[in-house]
Amino acid sequence: MTIMVVTVDGVQAAAVDLAQVDMLAVHVNGDLTRPGLANLSCHGGTYPPDGGESTFRIWAEQDLDGPAGTVTVTMLEQPWAGTPTQGKTVAELFPDEPPCERTDFTPTAAEREELRSRPRLRDAFSWSLHAPDGARLQGRNGPDDDSFAFAVLWTADRPALARVYGSTTNIDNVLAHRHGSRLYEGSLAIGESVTFGCGE
C-alpha cells in the first residue's frame, strides 16, 4: 500500500491510501487579494475508464494563515505507523449548501472585471521549496505577479511517481489561459518528500 501524507507545519492534514483513488492532487494557492496567506486543498477520486460512476472526495481544505504556512507531501510505502484518513464528498462537507447547478464556469464579463478590480491586501509574498532531490529554492513575487500555486499530482497510470510543480502568475494570465513563471517542475517518488513554504 502506498500512502500520500500531507502535513501543515508538521501536523498531519491528510493521509490517503492511493490504492483507493485514480487521481489525487494537493494544491497550495495564494494571492495578494485574499485575506489569508494561502489555501491548502487535497482532493481526488475514482474515474472508471468504462464510464462507470465516478467519485470525488476532499481530504483537506484549510486556510494557511499567520506566520505559518509550510506544507510537506510525502509518499510512503507500508508498513506505516499512521492510519489513512477518509475523504468526504462535497455534500458531506457542506450539508447545508444546495447542489451547484452551474455547468459552465467560464467567467462572465462581470466576473472578469470583478477579479481584475480586487485590491491587493499585501505588498508581496515569499515562497520556498525543498525539492525531493535536495535542492532548496526560494524567492519573492515579481512586480507583475499577484498569485502563486504549488501542486503535487498523482495518477494511477504512474503509481510510483507524482508530478510536482510550482509557479507564479497574475489574474490577466489566468483569464487568458497563459502560463506564468515556472518556479519548479519535477517528480516525487515513493520514500521522498517535498516541502513548500509561503509567507509575506
C-alpha positions as CSV (number, residue, x, y, z in Angstrom):
1,M,0.0,0.0,0.0
2,T,1.3,3.5,-0.9
3,I,0.2,6.4,1.2
4,M,0.4,10.1,0.5
5,V,0.8,12.1,3.7
6,V,0.2,15.8,3.8
7,T,1.3,17.8,6.9
8,V,1.0,21.5,7.7
9,D,3.8,22.8,9.9
10,G,4.4,19.2,11.0
11,V,0.8,18.4,11.8
12,Q,-1.0,15.8,9.7
13,A,-3.7,17.2,7.5
14,A,-4.4,14.1,5.3
15,A,-3.1,10.6,4.7
16,V,-4.5,9.0,1.6
17,D,-4.3,5.3,0.6
18,L,-3.5,5.7,-3.2
19,A,-5.0,2.2,-3.9
20,Q,-8.4,3.8,-3.3
21,V,-8.2,6.5,-5.9
22,D,-7.3,7.0,-9.6
23,M,-6.1,10.6,-9.0
24,L,-5.0,12.7,-6.1
25,A,-4.0,16.3,-6.1
26,V,-2.5,18.5,-3.4
27,H,-2.7,22.3,-4.1
28,V,-1.4,25.3,-2.2
29,N,-2.7,28.5,-3.7
30,G,-2.4,32.1,-2.6
31,D,-2.8,35.6,-3.9
32,L,-2.4,39.2,-2.8
33,T,-6.1,40.0,-2.9
34,R,-7.3,37.4,-0.3
35,P,-7.2,38.0,3.4
36,G,-5.5,34.7,4.2
37,L,-1.9,33.8,3.3
38,A,-2.9,30.7,1.2
39,N,-5.2,27.8,0.9
40,L,-4.4,24.1,1.1
41,S,-6.6,21.6,-0.8
42,C,-6.2,17.8,-1.0
43,H,-8.7,16.1,-3.3
44,G,-9.2,13.3,-5.7
45,G,-11.4,10.4,-6.7
46,T,-12.0,7.4,-8.9
47,Y,-12.8,7.8,-12.6
48,P,-13.6,4.4,-14.2
49,P,-12.4,4.2,-17.8
50,D,-15.6,2.3,-18.8
51,G,-17.8,5.3,-17.9
52,G,-18.9,3.9,-14.6
53,E,-19.9,6.1,-11.7
54,S,-17.0,8.4,-10.6
55,T,-16.4,9.6,-7.1
56,F,-14.9,12.9,-5.9
57,R,-13.7,13.4,-2.4
58,I,-11.9,16.0,-0.3
59,W,-9.3,15.0,2.3
60,A,-8.2,18.5,3.4
61,E,-9.4,22.0,2.8
62,Q,-8.0,24.7,5.0
63,D,-6.6,28.2,5.1
64,L,-2.9,28.8,5.9
65,D,-2.8,31.9,8.0
66,G,-0.4,33.8,10.2
67,P,3.4,33.3,10.0
68,A,3.0,29.5,9.5
69,G,2.5,28.1,6.1
70,T,4.8,25.1,5.4
71,V,3.2,22.1,3.6
72,T,5.1,18.8,3.3
73,V,3.9,16.0,1.0
74,T,5.4,12.5,1.4
75,M,4.9,9.3,-0.5
76,L,5.3,6.2,1.8
77,E,5.1,2.5,1.3
78,Q,3.6,0.4,4.1
79,P,4.4,-0.5,6.8
80,W,3.5,2.9,8.2
81,A,2.7,3.9,11.8
82,G,-0.3,6.0,11.0
83,T,-3.8,5.4,9.7
84,P,-5.1,6.6,6.4
85,T,-7.8,9.3,6.6
86,Q,-11.2,9.1,4.8
87,G,-12.1,11.7,2.2
88,K,-15.5,13.3,2.3
89,T,-17.9,14.3,-0.5
90,V,-18.8,17.9,-1.1
91,A,-22.3,17.1,0.3
92,E,-20.8,15.7,3.5
93,L,-18.5,18.7,4.0
94,F,-21.2,21.3,3.2
95,P,-24.5,19.7,4.1
96,D,-26.4,23.0,4.2
97,E,-25.5,24.2,0.8
98,P,-27.7,23.4,-2.2
99,P,-26.0,21.5,-5.1
100,C,-24.3,23.6,-7.6
101,E,-26.3,23.7,-10.9
102,R,-23.8,25.7,-12.9
103,T,-22.1,23.7,-15.6
104,D,-20.1,26.4,-17.4
105,F,-17.6,28.0,-15.2
106,T,-16.1,30.3,-17.9
107,P,-16.0,33.8,-16.2
108,T,-18.6,36.2,-17.4
109,A,-17.6,39.7,-18.4
110,A,-18.8,41.0,-15.0
111,E,-16.9,38.3,-13.1
112,R,-13.7,39.0,-15.1
113,E,-14.0,42.7,-14.2
114,E,-14.6,41.9,-10.6
115,L,-11.5,39.7,-10.4
116,R,-9.3,42.4,-12.1
117,S,-10.6,45.1,-9.7
118,R,-9.9,43.4,-6.4
119,P,-7.5,45.4,-4.3
120,R,-4.2,44.0,-3.1
121,L,-4.3,43.4,0.6
122,R,-0.5,42.9,1.0
123,D,2.5,44.1,-0.9
124,A,4.2,40.8,-1.7
125,F,4.6,37.1,-1.0
126,S,7.6,34.9,-0.5
127,W,8.0,31.2,-1.3
128,S,10.4,28.4,-0.6
129,L,10.7,24.9,-1.9
130,H,12.7,21.9,-0.6
131,A,12.7,19.6,-3.6
132,P,12.8,15.8,-3.4
133,D,16.3,15.8,-4.9
134,G,17.5,18.0,-2.0
135,A,17.5,21.3,-3.9
136,R,16.4,24.3,-1.8
137,L,14.8,27.2,-3.7
138,Q,13.3,30.4,-2.6
139,G,12.1,33.7,-3.9
140,R,9.6,36.5,-3.9
141,N,6.9,37.5,-6.4
142,G,7.9,39.7,-9.3
143,P,6.3,43.1,-9.9
144,D,3.6,41.7,-12.1
145,D,2.8,38.6,-10.1
146,D,-0.2,38.5,-7.8
147,S,-0.6,34.8,-7.1
148,F,1.3,31.6,-6.6
149,A,0.5,27.9,-6.9
150,F,2.2,24.7,-5.8
151,A,0.9,21.3,-6.6
152,V,1.6,17.6,-6.3
153,L,-0.4,15.4,-8.7
154,W,-0.6,11.6,-8.6
155,T,-2.4,9.4,-11.1
156,A,-2.8,5.7,-11.1
157,D,-1.1,5.3,-14.5
158,R,2.2,6.2,-12.8
159,P,1.8,4.7,-9.4
160,A,5.4,5.1,-8.2
161,L,5.7,8.8,-9.1
162,A,3.8,12.0,-8.6
163,R,4.4,15.3,-10.5
164,V,5.5,18.3,-8.6
165,Y,5.3,21.9,-9.8
166,G,5.2,25.5,-8.7
167,S,4.5,28.8,-10.4
168,T,3.7,32.4,-10.0
169,T,1.3,34.4,-12.2
170,N,-1.3,37.1,-12.3
171,I,-5.0,37.4,-13.0
172,D,-4.6,38.5,-16.6
173,N,-2.6,35.4,-17.4
174,V,-5.2,33.2,-15.6
175,L,-8.1,34.7,-17.5
176,A,-6.2,34.4,-20.8
177,H,-5.1,30.8,-20.1
178,R,-1.4,31.8,-20.3
179,H,1.4,30.3,-18.3
180,G,3.1,32.4,-15.6
181,S,6.6,32.0,-14.3
182,R,7.6,28.4,-13.6
183,L,9.3,28.0,-10.3
184,Y,9.9,24.3,-10.3
185,E,8.9,21.1,-12.1
186,G,9.9,17.6,-11.1
187,S,8.7,14.4,-9.6
188,L,8.1,12.8,-6.2
189,A,8.9,9.1,-5.7
190,I,8.0,6.6,-3.0
191,G,10.1,7.4,0.1
192,E,10.6,11.0,-0.9
193,S,9.2,14.3,0.4
194,V,8.7,17.8,-0.9
195,T,8.1,20.9,1.2
196,F,6.6,24.2,0.1
197,G,6.6,27.2,2.3
198,C,4.9,30.6,1.8
199,G,4.9,33.8,3.7
200,E,4.8,37.6,3.3
